[in-house]
Amino acid sequence: MRFLSPAKINLHLEVLEKRPDGYHEIQTLLQRVDLSDEMEINPGGQGIRLIPEGEAVPQGMDNLAWRAAQLFCRETGIPEGLEIRIRKRIPVAAGLGGGSGNAAAVLAALNDLFRTGLNSDALMGLAARLGADIPFFIFQKPALARGKGERLSAVSMPEGLGFLLLVPPFRISTPWSYDTFDRLTGGKRKAGTPLGASYSTLADLLPVLKNDLEIPALSRYPKIGGMKEELLRRGAWGALMSGSGPVTFGLFPSREEADKSSKKLGLPKGWKAITAQGI
């Protein structure tokens, strides 16, 4: 069984107070994009076997897709005889939710493959047990996420938004990002900025573009700020880092506009550009 696992972009991310369970309360505006990993699940054999192609990924319990398969099998009684292949196209540990999307895709695919009949609420319940971003990929709509990311409400977005993603040669650890945010800011805010449920045009989105996790990222990697400026110089309507970074994106009315801008970019050594479209 073959399927795609898309990436996500954070168009808004506010970090609020730290919870007793170690997570942070957040408020984030999420949009999937058509940059996708290619995945395949084949039943049979012994145990859960993960075979990556492309960029290296964690193995075993350190991999969210592997853990998703294990959880699904335990909850449904399906034998743990599965081969999971992942052809990585989404950069790893880059703020694009590649691992979380893989886990959600595995849950949905196994539900279809074995005809277990779990509805979306049940799948989202399993997803929430695995990680904060994973329910969003089951939700499959642009969303406003609150709590630790599991409380989702649908948001209307302009169709066909273009994204120009700039991928640096370094990566940022999500735990480091949140810990450094707390150290630099105190991390005690209890309420986020009021956000709407509908954004009719790209211009409507521009005032809400914000990412609190740029604070720790820029403290170590100031070049991210320079790349945001480069995107704006090359025609992006807005520019922001996604998630805990380090991928930075420019926002355009269409993929075609993002493609045009990509041809004009001056990138530092080791950086690469990827264009994508909102879905």
Order of alpha helices (4+ residues) and beta strands (2+ residues): beta-beta-beta-alpha-beta-alpha-alpha-alpha-beta-beta-beta-alpha-alpha-beta-alpha-alpha-beta-beta-alpha-beta
